[in-house]
Amino acid sequence: MATISSIQESIIEDFEMLDGDMEMTIGYIMELGSKLPDFPEDQRTDENIVKGCQSKVWLHAKLDGDKVVYEADSNTAITKGLVSLLLTILSGQTPDDILNADLFFKERIGMNRFIGTQRSNGFAAMIKQMQIYALALKAKIEA
């Protein structure tokens, strides 16, 4: 399994190929979101909605051995793409790795240039919710 840092480096390389072109970058993010696996209908519950997002974002986490596996969806294409980036980086990692992750890709791809304050707050809420799930699943492993 690739490390969180190596996955981020790969994402940064992908974004560098877009050469800072805003339209291409937004299109690419939306394309990433369109490739997310279907989110289980039975997980589209109020308790799986990420609080603090302007769009609706459903996020679910489960254990696969000692790894956290996330599933997510959103009702908007850009937000769905943003959550898919987080799933690419964090899903399949251990709870400790998720909790200790330095998510440096945001600055390196210049995310603040193409998402506004509202989406930025929502993105932070998604990260926080993923960390909360990791913490809860870590406790489950250690119990």
C-alpha positions in Angstrom: 0.0 0.0 0.0 1.3 3.4 -1.0 1.9 5.9 1.8 -0.2 9.0 2.3 2.8 11.2 1.3 3.5 9.2 -1.9 -0.2 9.3 -2.9 -0.2 13.1 -2.4 3.0 13.5 -4.5 1.3 11.6 -7.3 -1.8 13.9 -7.1 0.4 16.9 -7.1 2.1 15.6 -10.3 -1.3 15.1 -12.0 -2.3 18.7 -11.1 1.1 20.1 -12.3 0.2 18.8 -15.8 -2.8 21.1 -15.8 -0.4 24.0 -15.6 -2.6 26.1 -13.3 -5.4 26.3 -15.9 -8.5 26.9 -13.8 -11.1 25.5 -16.3 -9.0 22.4 -16.9 -8.4 22.0 -13.1 -12.1 22.2 -12.2 -12.9 19.8 -15.1 -10.4 17.4 -13.8 -11.7 17.5 -10.2 -15.3 16.9 -11.6 -13.9 14.0 -13.6 -12.3 12.5 -10.5 -15.7 12.7 -8.7 -17.5 10.9 -11.6 -15.2 7.9 -11.1 -16.2 7.4 -7.4 -17.9 4.0 -6.9 -21.7 4.2 -6.3 -22.5 5.1 -2.7 -24.8 2.6 -1.0 -28.3 3.9 -0.8 -28.7 2.6 2.8 -25.8 4.8 3.8 -27.5 8.0 2.6 -28.6 8.8 6.1 -28.6 12.0 8.1 -25.9 10.6 10.4 -23.6 10.2 7.4 -23.9 13.8 6.2 -20.8 15.8 6.8 -21.8 18.9 8.9 -20.3 22.1 7.7 -20.5 21.5 4.0 -22.7 23.7 1.8 -23.3 20.8 -0.5 -24.6 17.5 0.7 -21.7 15.1 1.4 -22.3 11.6 2.7 -19.3 9.9 4.3 -19.1 6.4 5.7 -16.2 4.5 7.1 -15.6 0.9 8.0 -12.7 -1.4 8.9 -11.0 -3.8 6.6 -8.6 -5.6 8.8 -6.6 -2.8 10.4 -7.3 -0.3 7.6 -10.0 2.3 7.3 -12.1 2.2 4.1 -14.1 5.3 3.3 -17.1 5.6 1.0 -18.5 9.0 0.0 -20.7 10.9 -2.3 -22.0 14.4 -2.9 -24.8 16.1 -4.7 -22.5 18.4 -6.5 -19.8 17.5 -9.1 -17.0 19.7 -7.7 -17.5 18.6 -4.1 -17.7 15.0 -5.2 -14.4 15.4 -6.9 -12.9 17.0 -3.8 -14.0 14.2 -1.6 -12.7 11.7 -4.1 -9.2 13.2 -3.6 -9.5 12.6 0.1 -10.7 9.0 -0.4 -7.7 8.4 -2.8 -5.3 9.6 -0.1 -6.8 8.3 3.1 -8.9 5.2 2.3 -7.0 2.0 2.9 -4.7 3.5 5.5 -4.4 2.7 9.2 -6.2 4.9 11.7 -2.9 6.2 13.1 -1.6 7.1 9.6 -4.9 9.0 9.0 -4.7 10.8 12.3 -1.1 11.8 11.8 -1.4 12.7 8.2 0.1 16.0 6.9 -2.2 16.8 4.0 0.2 19.1 2.2 -1.3 18.5 -1.3 -3.9 21.3 -0.8 -1.3 24.0 -0.8 0.9 22.4 -3.4 -1.9 22.1 -6.0 -3.1 25.7 -5.1 -6.5 24.5 -4.0 -7.4 27.9 -2.6 -7.2 29.4 -6.1 -10.1 27.2 -7.4 -12.3 26.7 -4.4 -13.9 29.5 -2.5 -14.2 30.0 1.2 -17.4 28.0 1.5 -16.0 24.9 -0.2 -12.7 25.4 1.7 -14.7 25.2 5.0 -16.6 22.2 3.7 -13.3 20.5 2.7 -11.9 21.0 6.2 -15.2 19.5 7.6 -14.7 16.4 5.4 -11.1 16.0 6.7 -12.3 16.4 10.3 -15.1 13.9 9.8 -12.6 11.4 8.3 -10.3 11.8 11.3 -13.2 11.4 13.7 -14.1 8.1 12.0 -10.4 7.0 12.1 -10.3 7.8 15.8 -13.5 5.8 16.5 -12.3 2.8 14.4 -8.9 2.9 16.2 -10.7 2.6 19.5 -12.6 -0.4 18.1 -9.4 -2.1 17.0 -7.8 -1.5 20.4 -10.9 -2.7 22.4 
